[in-house]
């Protein structure tokens, strides 16, 4: 499996309030790079209209210590303030994504949340993130977009009929290192995924077991099976 | 309610493969700013070890058209390739976050996913994202981190006893414009939230109604009530 599951160096997370000009982000990134840091994620979490307009960023930086990062940011002319936060990886952890029809998504979530509870009690951090959608184009777009979601580790497709472009999207997702579990359903999808599970609660449970370091379930050894 | 819920200009989403040096991000941001674009989000989605090591970014840029952005990126020396994707906002939309004990989180998710299904059928995009957690410190950290989650619009606290630092964290979250619904439970949390709902399925349903443009439910008119 490619890079996504490889161990990733720790980042420092920081909230930054800055004057909202296009140059502000350039300044911030330049100062951080000059201090030896690499920007790994950035989210604009809030904008405050006014004169000048302000914006708040949540950023994660690699390769730099917390006190040096705060000092560095304080020297950026556009920055109005900054403070350490906790990297989202440490709070919400690995994400199991569930996409499909509402009734089935809810049952997969039930299994996955219950199983995640057991692992999170033992020090894991696993989130279960869901969206109910209808239609081949919408579902295929969501499957492809899972590759863009930070910390997404596994996708469960929960529905009654899926094929065509959804199947192509699932294959693309597996190629970038994110495995896919599907419910047993009509359509070509069940031939294109890592594992097929008939019961949605069981599918959610197995999905969480597959990503939990606290479990002994190895998806690689189950590849191609149907339960 | 402050900036977070105000309408936000559309962004162009693009996947960028680049040589993974600290200078690469600086180059990309500088070129984009020179072309009139502002970086609004950046996620490192994949790293490919090798010589040189490569990385893949998913970025969203404001203030620049798609063809000009692709041309701009092609001129960055560190960029190996880029292609348009779909902004996550258009795929996964608004996020309702559910945090708390596994049994209750699962029931809130059941109500929220079923209700989101009905609204997404009518053109909405609502996701339901969950994490089961134990302990005041862990839950308070998660509540605070909801402010850092892109597209988070509402938090549901699902548990049997919450107070202390969780209550302070909920107040902070509401101050940045993210409302909070709590189950009816032991502890000070029920005095510090926008709405208290006894039934978890109903809490999930109301949470989705409160963020859906396709619903006529106005949380502001329910503030402080208990159901």
Interface residues (C-beta under 8 A of the other chain):
Chain A: X2 X3 X4 X6 X8 X13 X15 X22 X23 X25 X26 X29 X30 X33 X36 X37 X38 X39 X40 X41 X42 X43 X44 X45 X46 X47 X48 X49 X58 X63 X85 X86 X88 X91 X92 X93 X101 X102 X103 X105 X106 X109 X110 X113 X114 X116 X117 X118 X120 X121 X125 X126 X127 X128 X129 X130 X131 X132 X133 X134 X141 X142 X144 X145 X147 X148 X149 X150 X176 X177
Chain B: X2 X3 X4 X6 X8 X13 X15 X22 X23 X25 X26 X29 X30 X33 X36 X37 X38 X39 X40 X41 X42 X43 X44 X45 X46 X47 X48 X49 X58 X63 X85 X86 X88 X91 X92 X93 X101 X102 X103 X105 X106 X109 X110 X113 X114 X116 X117 X118 X120 X121 X125 X126 X127 X128 X129 X130 X131 X132 X133 X134 X141 X142 X144 X145 X147 X148 X149 X150 X176 X177
